[in-house]
Amino acid sequence: MIPPPPPHHSPWVRVKFAAEWLAMPAILLVFVCWPAVDAQTRLLFRRYMGFRVTVKNRLAQAHEIR
C-alpha cells in the first residue's frame, strides 16, 4: 500500500516513518485520555472547576450595561 520511496531518500527516512507509525497509538492514547485524567485528579483533590454563568438574553444584557 505504501509506494516505493524516491531514490534520493536515505534509509533513515523509512526508519523515521516506521517509528512515527509505531508511536501513533501511544500518542493518541495520551491525548485522548488526558481530559479524563485531568477531571479525575481534580475530583480526587477536590479542586472543582466552577462555572461562570453568563446571561444569554439580549434584552437582559442591555439592562445590565446601564
DSSP file (Angstrom, degrees, kcal/mol; ACC not computed):
  #  RESIDUE AA STRUCTURE BP1 BP2  ACC     N-H-->O    O-->H-N    N-H-->O    O-->H-N    TCO  KAPPA ALPHA  PHI   PSI    X-CA   Y-CA   Z-CA
    1    1 A M              0   0    0      0, 0.0     0, 0.0     0, 0.0     0, 0.0   0.000 360.0 360.0 360.0 -24.5    0.0    0.0    0.0
    2    2 A I        -     0   0    0      1,-0.0     0, 0.0     3,-0.0     0, 0.0  -0.789 360.0-125.7 -92.3 129.5    3.0    2.3    0.5
    3    3 A P        -     0   0    0      0, 0.0    -1,-0.0     0, 0.0     0, 0.0  -0.304  37.7 -87.1 -68.8 158.2    4.6    3.4   -2.7
    4    4 A P        -     0   0    0      0, 0.0     0, 0.0     0, 0.0     0, 0.0  -0.365  50.8-106.3 -64.3 144.4    8.3    2.9   -3.1
    5    5 A P        -     0   0    0      0, 0.0    -3,-0.0     0, 0.0     9,-0.0  -0.342  38.8 -95.6 -70.6 152.6   10.4    5.7   -1.7
    6    6 A P    >   -     0   0    0      0, 0.0     3,-1.6     0, 0.0     0, 0.0  -0.317  34.7-115.8 -62.2 152.2   12.2    8.1   -4.0
    7    7 A P  T 3  S+     0   0    0      0, 0.0     0, 0.0     0, 0.0     0, 0.0   0.736 110.8  61.8 -66.0 -21.5   15.8    7.2   -4.8
    8    8 A H  T 3  S+     0   0    0      2,-0.1     2,-0.3     0, 0.0     0, 0.0   0.528  83.5  97.7 -85.4  -3.1   17.2   10.3   -3.1
    9    9 A H  S <  S-     0   0    0     -3,-1.6     5,-0.0     1,-0.1     0, 0.0  -0.634  72.2-129.9 -84.3 142.0   15.8    9.4    0.3
   10   10 A S    >>  -     0   0    0     -2,-0.3     3,-1.3     1,-0.1     4,-0.7  -0.421  25.0-108.2 -82.5 164.3   18.1    7.7    2.8
   11   11 A P  H 3> S+     0   0    0      0, 0.0     4,-1.7     0, 0.0     3,-0.3   0.755 115.3  70.0 -63.5 -22.7   17.1    4.6    4.7
   12   12 A W  H 3> S+     0   0    0      1,-0.2     4,-2.7     2,-0.2     5,-0.2   0.788  89.0  62.0 -67.1 -25.7   16.7    6.7    7.8
   13   13 A V  H <> S+     0   0    0     -3,-1.3     4,-2.3     2,-0.2    -1,-0.2   0.908 104.9  47.0 -65.4 -40.5   13.6    8.3    6.4
   14   14 A R  H  X S+     0   0    0     -4,-0.7     4,-2.4    -3,-0.3    -2,-0.2   0.879 111.5  51.0 -67.7 -37.0   11.9    4.9    6.2
   15   15 A V  H  X S+     0   0    0     -4,-1.7     4,-2.4     2,-0.2    -2,-0.2   0.920 111.2  48.3 -65.0 -43.1   13.0    4.2    9.8
   16   16 A K  H  X S+     0   0    0     -4,-2.7     4,-2.2     2,-0.2    -2,-0.2   0.909 111.0  51.0 -62.3 -42.1   11.6    7.5   10.9
   17   17 A F  H  X S+     0   0    0     -4,-2.3     4,-1.8     1,-0.2    -2,-0.2   0.913 111.4  47.1 -62.1 -44.2    8.4    6.9    9.1
   18   18 A A  H  X S+     0   0    0     -4,-2.4     4,-2.2     1,-0.2    -1,-0.2   0.888 110.4  52.9 -65.7 -39.2    8.0    3.4   10.8
   19   19 A A  H  X S+     0   0    0     -4,-2.4     4,-2.0     1,-0.2    -1,-0.2   0.885 107.1  52.4 -64.8 -38.0    8.8    4.9   14.2
   20   20 A E  H  X S+     0   0    0     -4,-2.2     4,-1.0     1,-0.2    -1,-0.2   0.914 110.7  47.1 -63.2 -42.1    6.1    7.5   13.7
   21   21 A W  H  < S+     0   0    0     -4,-1.8    -2,-0.2     1,-0.2    -1,-0.2   0.865 112.6  49.3 -69.0 -35.1    3.5    4.9   12.9
   22   22 A L  H  < S+     0   0    0     -4,-2.2     4,-0.4     1,-0.2    -1,-0.2   0.828 112.5  48.0 -72.4 -30.5    4.6    2.7   15.9
   23   23 A A  H  X S+     0   0    0     -4,-2.0     4,-2.3    -5,-0.2     5,-0.2   0.657  90.0  86.3 -81.8 -16.5    4.4    5.7   18.2
   24   24 A M  H  X S+     0   0    0     -4,-1.0     4,-2.8     1,-0.2     5,-0.3   0.885  85.0  50.7 -57.3 -46.2    0.9    6.8   17.0
   25   25 A P  H  > S+     0   0    0      0, 0.0     4,-2.2     0, 0.0    -1,-0.2   0.915 113.3  46.1 -60.2 -41.0   -1.2    4.5   19.3
   26   26 A A  H  > S+     0   0    0     -4,-0.4     4,-2.0     2,-0.2    -2,-0.2   0.913 114.0  47.9 -67.1 -41.7    0.7    5.7   22.4
   27   27 A I  H  X S+     0   0    0     -4,-2.3     4,-2.3     2,-0.2     5,-0.2   0.918 112.5  48.8 -65.7 -43.6    0.5    9.3   21.4
   28   28 A L  H  X S+     0   0    0     -4,-2.8     4,-2.5    -5,-0.2     5,-0.3   0.898 109.1  53.6 -62.8 -40.1   -3.3    9.1   20.6
   29   29 A L  H  X S+     0   0    0     -4,-2.2     4,-2.2    -5,-0.3    -1,-0.2   0.907 109.4  48.5 -61.0 -42.3   -3.9    7.4   23.9
   30   30 A V  H  X S+     0   0    0     -4,-2.0     4,-1.4     1,-0.2    -2,-0.2   0.939 115.0  43.3 -64.0 -47.1   -2.2   10.2   25.8
   31   31 A F  H  < S+     0   0    0     -4,-2.3    -2,-0.2     1,-0.2    -1,-0.2   0.828 117.0  46.2 -71.8 -30.9   -4.1   12.9   24.0
   32   32 A V  H  < S+     0   0    0     -4,-2.5     4,-0.4    -5,-0.2    -1,-0.2   0.869 118.2  41.1 -77.4 -36.7   -7.5   11.2   24.2
   33   33 A C  H  X S+     0   0    0     -4,-2.2     4,-2.4    -5,-0.3     3,-0.3   0.636  91.6  87.2 -87.3 -14.8   -7.2   10.2   27.9
   34   34 A W  H  X S+     0   0    0     -4,-1.4     4,-2.6     1,-0.2     5,-0.2   0.894  87.2  49.7 -57.6 -45.8   -5.7   13.5   29.1
   35   35 A P  H  > S+     0   0    0      0, 0.0     4,-2.3     0, 0.0    -1,-0.2   0.893 112.6  48.7 -61.2 -37.3   -9.0   15.3   29.8
   36   36 A A  H  > S+     0   0    0     -4,-0.4     4,-2.5    -3,-0.3    -2,-0.2   0.911 111.9  48.0 -68.1 -41.6  -10.3   12.3   31.7
   37   37 A V  H  X S+     0   0    0     -4,-2.4     4,-2.3     2,-0.2     5,-0.2   0.905 112.0  50.6 -64.7 -40.4   -7.2   12.0   33.8
   38   38 A D  H  X S+     0   0    0     -4,-2.6     4,-2.1    -5,-0.2    -2,-0.2   0.926 111.6  47.4 -62.0 -45.3   -7.4   15.8   34.5
   39   39 A A  H  X S+     0   0    0     -4,-2.3     4,-2.1     1,-0.2    -2,-0.2   0.903 112.1  49.7 -64.4 -41.5  -11.0   15.5   35.5
   40   40 A Q  H  X S+     0   0    0     -4,-2.5     4,-2.3     1,-0.2    -1,-0.2   0.904 111.4  47.8 -66.4 -40.7  -10.4   12.5   37.8
   41   41 A T  H  X S+     0   0    0     -4,-2.3     4,-2.2     2,-0.2    -1,-0.2   0.869 109.5  53.6 -70.5 -33.8   -7.4   14.2   39.6
   42   42 A R  H  <>S+     0   0    0     -4,-2.1     5,-2.6    -5,-0.2     4,-0.3   0.920 111.6  45.7 -63.1 -42.0   -9.4   17.4   40.1
   43   43 A L  H ><5S+     0   0    0     -4,-2.1     3,-0.9     3,-0.2    -2,-0.2   0.895 110.5  54.3 -65.7 -38.9  -12.2   15.4   41.7
   44   44 A L  H 3<5S+     0   0    0     -4,-2.3    -2,-0.2     1,-0.2    -1,-0.2   0.901 116.4  36.1 -61.7 -42.5   -9.7   13.5   43.8
   45   45 A F  T 3<5S-     0   0    0     -4,-2.2    -1,-0.2    -5,-0.1    -2,-0.2   0.298 110.7-119.9 -95.7   9.6   -8.1   16.6   45.2
   46   46 A R  T < 5 +     0   0    0     -3,-0.9     2,-0.9    -4,-0.3    -3,-0.2   0.848  63.6 144.5  55.2  40.1  -11.5   18.5   45.4
   47   47 A R      < -     0   0    0     -5,-2.6    -1,-0.2    -6,-0.2    -2,-0.1  -0.752  34.6-164.2-104.6  82.3  -10.4   21.3   43.0
   48   48 A Y        -     0   0    0     -2,-0.9    -5,-0.0     1,-0.1    -9,-0.0  -0.321  19.7-133.5 -71.3 150.5  -13.7   21.8   41.3
   49   49 A M        -     0   0    0    -10,-0.1    -1,-0.1    -2,-0.0   -10,-0.0   0.909  34.6-157.1 -73.9 -42.5  -13.6   23.7   38.0
   50   50 A G        -     0   0    0      1,-0.0     2,-0.4     2,-0.0    -1,-0.0   0.086   8.6-112.5  79.6 160.7  -16.5   26.1   38.7
   51   51 A F        -     0   0    0      2,-0.0     2,-0.7     0, 0.0    -1,-0.0  -0.982   4.9-145.3-134.2 143.3  -18.6   27.9   36.1
   52   52 A R        -     0   0    0     -2,-0.4     2,-0.4     2,-0.0    -2,-0.0  -0.919  25.6-150.6-105.2 106.2  -19.1   31.5   35.1
   53   53 A V        -     0   0    0     -2,-0.7     2,-0.3     1,-0.0    -2,-0.0  -0.622  13.3-165.0 -80.9 129.8  -22.8   31.8   34.2
   54   54 A T        -     0   0    0     -2,-0.4     2,-0.3     2,-0.0    -2,-0.0  -0.833  26.1-105.0-114.2 154.2  -23.5   34.4   31.6
   55   55 A V        -     0   0    0     -2,-0.3     6,-0.0     1,-0.1     0, 0.0  -0.610  26.5-169.9 -77.9 132.3  -26.8   35.9   30.6
   56   56 A K        +     0   0    0     -2,-0.3     2,-0.5     4,-0.0    -1,-0.1   0.466  58.2  92.4-102.4  -3.5  -28.0   34.6   27.2
   57   57 A N     >  -     0   0    0      1,-0.1     4,-2.0     2,-0.0     5,-0.2  -0.809  63.2-151.5 -97.7 127.5  -30.8   37.1   26.7
   58   58 A R  H  > S+     0   0    0     -2,-0.5     4,-2.1     1,-0.2    -1,-0.1   0.873  97.5  53.3 -64.7 -37.4  -30.0   40.2   24.7
   59   59 A L  H  > S+     0   0    0      1,-0.2     4,-1.4     2,-0.2    -1,-0.2   0.910 109.8  47.6 -65.5 -41.6  -32.7   42.2   26.5
   60   60 A A  H  > S+     0   0    0      1,-0.2     4,-1.4     2,-0.2    -1,-0.2   0.870 110.3  52.7 -67.4 -36.0  -31.3   41.3   29.9
   61   61 A Q  H  X S+     0   0    0     -4,-2.0     4,-1.5     1,-0.2    -1,-0.2   0.878 104.8  55.5 -66.5 -36.8  -27.8   42.1   28.7
   62   62 A A  H  X S+     0   0    0     -4,-2.1     4,-0.8     1,-0.2    -1,-0.2   0.859 107.8  49.0 -64.3 -34.9  -29.0   45.6   27.6
   63   63 A H  H  < S+     0   0    0     -4,-1.4    -1,-0.2     1,-0.2    -2,-0.2   0.804 107.1  55.7 -74.2 -29.2  -30.3   46.3   31.1
   64   64 A E  H  < S+     0   0    0     -4,-1.4    -2,-0.2     1,-0.2    -1,-0.2   0.828  99.8  59.9 -72.7 -30.9  -27.1   45.2   32.8
   65   65 A I  H  <        0   0    0     -4,-1.5    -1,-0.2     1,-0.3    -2,-0.2   0.853 360.0 360.0 -67.3 -34.3  -24.9   47.6   30.8
   66   66 A R     <        0   0    0     -4,-0.8    -1,-0.3    -3,-0.1    -2,-0.1   0.485 360.0 360.0 -68.4 360.0  -26.8   50.6   32.1
